[in-house]
Amino acid sequence: MEKKIQQYMEGKLPNEGQRELLHWLRKEGNQKIFASAKNDWQANNTGHRRLHDAGQARLGSRIQEKQQSAKYFKLMQLYKYAAVAILVIALGGALAIFTLSVSKTELKYTEVYTDYGQVSGMTLPDGSQVWINAGTRLVYNNRFGIGNRDIKVEGEAFFSVSKDKKIPFVVDMGLLKVEVTGTRFGVSNYSDAGTMDVVLEEGSVNIVSEHNRLLAQLAPEEMARFNKNAMTIEKLQVNPVHYTSWRNGTMHIFELPLEQLISKLEKRFNQKFEAVPQVKDIPFTFSIEGESLPEILHLMEKIAPVKIVQEGETIKFKYHQKKE
């Protein structure tokens, strides 16, 4: 592992080696070994320095933080370096944060992601709080909270935004942007979904196109749903809790076709599902709180004409005519 640490510090550690190093760093005691080896390397290589993202120090008291390092790719300018912080959240989710930089005068970017089966939370550099659902990626730069409050979201997140009228908070979802100054709202932007959703709990938000054209304004208890294929947007009256309670471990399902439901279940339980064509459009309505996956599947078999079987590592939904 000493050789991998040296390669990492030199920016020469391949992707597979990075994964092995991160796995090794998660084990108790290895962070001290890494820190010692890193300090020795830095003492002998004064032309390199370690990145530090001070904004990540502002986590809530329920968050246990472990800072670790990872590789950053070679660039044709000045110095090349990187750092990785792995955060273990009290909610039980694992959150990885990568801080990347080009040079002293250029922007650094922090990338945050959660794996499937995880829900995490953190505090952003401006004091805003964010809850991050499974399979989600966030990206923001080192000017966040100073010159901008721009953040990119791929997946699902809920924000409680600190008020700052001088610097709007902007969530970039690709085809859409959400602009606020201080409010509480959720966004859903999974690549495998046909829609993007924005749901508002408090305050107000503006939804604009990628070319900054105003598309909609939301008031509390309203949701905007953008159809990616038709490139249309509609506003709906909703109970926001039904769309944001996932951050507390609850998932509400309302008339959701099975094909869309299993996509949510895959992210929540990190499990692969398949459904035969006859059952893909069957709608389901129920709520998930602390139930295990077997309990949920048993419920689904009781309320719909489906038979659920395990085949290898995949759980399959098949048509089953119920007996009267």
C-alpha positions in Angstrom: 0.0 0.0 0.0 3.0 2.3 0.5 3.7 2.2 -3.2 0.1 3.1 -4.0 0.2 6.0 -1.7 3.3 7.3 -3.4 1.8 6.8 -6.8 -1.3 8.7 -5.7 0.7 11.6 -4.4 2.6 11.7 -7.7 -0.7 11.6 -9.7 0.1 8.3 -11.2 -2.3 5.9 -9.5 -4.7 4.3 -12.0 -8.5 4.1 -11.3 -8.4 0.6 -10.0 -5.6 1.6 -7.6 -7.7 4.5 -6.4 -10.6 2.3 -5.5 -8.3 -0.1 -3.6 -6.8 2.9 -1.7 -10.2 4.3 -0.8 -11.3 0.8 0.4 -8.2 0.5 2.5 -8.7 4.0 4.0 -12.1 3.1 5.3 -10.6 0.7 7.8 -9.9 2.0 11.2 -6.3 3.1 11.8 -5.3 3.3 8.2 -6.0 7.1 8.0 -3.1 7.6 10.4 -0.8 5.4 8.3 -1.8 7.3 5.2 -1.3 10.8 6.9 2.2 9.8 8.0 3.2 8.5 4.5 1.7 11.6 2.9 3.6 14.0 5.3 6.8 12.1 4.5 6.2 12.5 0.8 5.3 16.2 1.1 8.5 16.9 3.0 10.5 15.5 0.2 8.4 17.0 -2.6 7.8 20.7 -1.8 6.5 21.5 -5.3 3.2 19.8 -4.4 0.6 20.6 -1.7 -2.5 19.1 -0.4 -5.9 20.6 -1.1 -8.2 21.6 1.7 -11.8 22.4 1.4 -12.7 24.5 4.4 -16.3 24.4 3.6 -16.6 20.8 4.4 -15.7 21.5 8.0 -19.2 23.0 8.5 -21.0 19.7 8.9 -23.7 19.3 11.6 -23.2 17.7 14.9 -24.8 14.4 13.7 -22.1 14.0 11.0 -18.9 12.0 11.6 -16.3 13.2 9.2 -13.3 11.2 7.9 -11.0 13.0 5.5 -9.1 11.0 3.0 -7.3 11.6 -0.3 -7.6 10.4 -3.9 -5.9 11.0 -7.2 -6.5 13.9 -9.6 -5.6 13.5 -13.3 -2.5 15.1 -14.9 -2.9 18.6 -16.3 -0.5 20.6 -18.5 -0.4 23.5 -16.1 1.5 24.0 -12.9 0.8 21.6 -10.1 -1.5 18.5 -10.1 -3.1 17.3 -7.0 -6.4 16.1 -5.4 -8.1 15.2 -2.2 -11.0 13.0 -1.2 -13.1 13.3 1.9 -15.3 10.3 2.8 -18.1 11.3 5.1 -20.1 8.7 7.1 -23.5 10.3 7.9 -25.5 9.7 11.0 -28.5 8.8 8.8 -26.6 5.7 7.8 -25.6 6.9 4.3 -22.1 7.0 2.8 -21.1 10.3 1.2 -18.0 10.8 -0.9 -16.6 14.2 -1.7 -13.9 14.8 -4.3 -12.2 18.2 -4.4 -10.4 18.9 -7.7 -8.2 21.8 -8.7 -6.2 23.1 -11.8 -4.0 25.8 -10.3 -3.8 28.5 -7.7 -5.7 30.9 -9.9 -8.3 28.5 -11.3 -11.5 27.1 -9.8 -11.6 24.0 -7.6 -14.7 21.7 -8.0 -16.1 19.6 -5.2 -18.1 16.5 -6.3 -20.4 14.8 -3.9 -22.1 11.5 -4.5 -24.1 8.8 -2.8 -24.3 5.2 -3.8 -27.5 3.2 -4.3 -29.0 2.2 -1.0 -27.8 5.3 0.8 -29.3 8.6 1.9 -27.0 11.3 3.2 -27.0 14.9 4.4 -24.5 17.7 4.6 -24.1 21.5 5.1 -22.9 23.5 2.1 -20.2 26.3 2.5 -22.9 29.0 2.6 -24.7 27.3 5.5 -27.5 25.8 3.3 -28.4 22.2 4.1 -28.9 19.5 1.6 -30.2 15.9 1.8 -29.0 13.6 -0.9 -30.9 10.6 -2.1 -29.4 7.4 -3.4 -27.5 7.4 -6.7 -27.1 11.2 -6.7 -24.2 13.5 -7.7 -23.7 17.1 -6.8 -21.0 19.5 -8.1 -20.1 23.0 -6.9 -16.9 25.1 -7.0 -14.7 26.9 -4.4 -16.4 30.2 -5.1 -19.7 28.8 -3.7 -21.1 31.2 -1.1 -18.7 34.0 -2.2 -19.1 34.7 -5.8 -21.9 32.3 -6.6 -24.2 29.6 -5.2 -24.4 27.4 -8.3 -24.7 23.7 -7.8 -25.3 20.9 -10.3 -27.6 18.0 -9.4 -27.9 14.6 -11.1 -30.3 12.5 -9.1 -32.5 13.7 -6.2 -31.9 16.2 -3.5 -33.7 18.4 -1.0 -32.4 21.9 -0.1 -33.0 24.2 2.9 -31.4 27.3 1.5 -29.9 30.1 3.6 -31.2 33.5 2.6 -28.9 35.7 0.6 -30.6 38.2 -1.7 -27.3 39.3 -3.2 -26.2 35.8 -4.3 -29.1 33.7 -5.7 -29.0 29.9 -5.1 -29.1 28.1 -8.5 -29.6 24.4 -9.0 -28.5 23.3 -12.5 -30.4 20.2 -13.7 -29.2 20.4 -17.3 -32.3 21.2 -19.3 -33.6 23.3 -16.3 -32.3 25.6 -13.6 -34.0 26.4 -10.3 -33.3 29.9 -8.9 -34.1 30.8 -5.3 -32.8 33.2 -2.6 -33.9 31.3 0.5 -36.4 28.5 0.7 -37.0 24.8 1.1 -37.5 22.6 -2.0 -36.7 19.3 -3.6 -35.5 18.4 -7.0 -35.5 15.1 -8.9 -33.3 14.7 -12.0 -32.4 11.0 -12.5 -31.0 10.2 -16.0 -33.2 7.1 -16.3 -36.4 9.0 -15.6 -38.5 10.7 -18.3 -39.3 13.7 -16.2 -37.6 16.3 -13.9 -39.5 17.4 -10.8 -39.2 20.5 -8.6 -41.5 20.6 -5.5 -41.7 23.5 -3.1 -42.3 23.5 0.7 -41.6 27.1 1.6 -40.9 30.4 -0.2 -40.8 30.7 -3.9 -38.7 29.5 -6.8 -38.2 30.4 -10.5 -37.7 27.7 -13.0 -35.8 28.7 -16.1 -34.6 26.9 -19.2 -30.9 26.1 -19.9 -30.9 29.3 -21.9 -32.3 31.3 -18.9 -35.8 31.7 -20.2 -38.4 31.8 -17.4 -40.6 28.7 -17.6 -42.6 28.7 -14.3 -42.8 30.2 -10.8 -43.8 28.0 -7.9 -45.6 28.8 -4.7 -45.7 26.5 -1.6 -47.4 23.1 -2.2 -46.8 23.3 -6.0 -44.7 21.0 -8.1 -43.3 21.6 -11.6 -42.9 18.5 -13.8 -40.8 18.8 -16.9 -41.2 16.1 -19.6 -37.8 15.5 -21.2 -39.1 14.1 -24.4 -41.9 16.5 -25.1 -39.9 19.5 -23.6 -43.1 20.7 -21.8 -43.7 21.7 -18.2 -46.8 21.6 -16.0 -47.6 22.8 -12.5 -49.4 20.6 -10.0 -50.9 21.1 -6.6 -49.3 18.5 -4.3 -48.6 17.7 -0.7 -44.8 18.2 -0.7 -44.3 15.6 2.0 -45.3 12.9 -0.4 -42.3 13.9 -2.6 -39.7 14.9 0.0 -40.2 12.5 2.9 -37.5 10.1 1.5 -35.0 12.2 3.4 -36.5 10.9 6.6 -36.6 7.3 5.4 -40.2 7.3 4.1 -41.2 6.7 0.5 -44.8 7.5 -0.7 -46.0 5.7 -3.8 -49.1 7.1 -5.6 -50.5 5.3 -8.7 -47.0 4.7 -9.9 -46.5 2.2 -12.7 -44.4 -0.8 -11.8 -41.8 0.0 -14.3 -41.2 3.4 -12.6 -41.6 1.9 -9.1 -38.8 -0.7 -9.6 -36.5 2.1 -10.6 -37.1 3.7 -7.2 -36.7 0.3 -5.4 -33.4 -0.3 -7.2 -32.0 3.0 -5.8 -33.3 2.5 -2.3 -32.3 -1.1 -1.9 -29.3 -1.4 -4.3 -31.1 -4.4 -5.9 -31.6 -5.2 -9.6 -35.3 -5.8 -10.7 -36.9 -6.8 -13.9 -40.6 -6.9 -15.0 -42.3 -8.8 -17.8 -44.3 -6.6 -20.3 -47.7 -7.7 -18.9 -47.0 -6.1 -15.5 -44.9 -3.0 -16.3 -48.0 -0.7 -16.3 -49.7 -2.0 -13.2 -50.1 1.0 -10.8 -49.2 0.8 -7.1 -50.1 3.0 -4.2 -48.5 2.4 -0.7 -46.0 3.9 1.7 -42.6 2.5 2.7 -41.2 3.4 6.1 -39.0 1.0 7.9 -40.1 -2.1 6.1 -37.6 -4.6 4.7 -37.5 -5.4 1.0 -39.1 -8.9 1.6 -42.0 -7.2 3.4 -42.5 -4.8 0.6 -42.4 -7.5 -2.1 -44.9 -9.6 -0.1 -47.3 -6.6 0.1 -47.0 -6.0 -3.7 -47.9 -9.6 -4.3 -51.0 -9.2 -2.2 -52.3 -6.1 -3.8 -51.5 -6.8 -7.5 -51.6 -9.7 -9.9 -47.8 -10.3 -9.8 -45.6 -13.1 -8.8 -42.2 -12.2 -7.6 -39.3 -14.6 -7.9 -35.5 -14.4 -7.3 -33.4 -15.5 -10.3 -29.7 -15.2 -9.6 -29.0 -11.7 -8.5 -32.2 -10.3 -10.1 -35.7 -10.1 -8.6 -38.3 -10.6 -11.4 -41.9 -9.5 -11.5 -44.2 -11.9 -13.5 -47.9 -11.9 -14.2 -50.0 -14.0 -11.8 -53.7 -14.3 -12.0 -55.1 -14.1 -8.5 -57.4 -16.9 -7.3 -60.8 -15.7 -6.1 
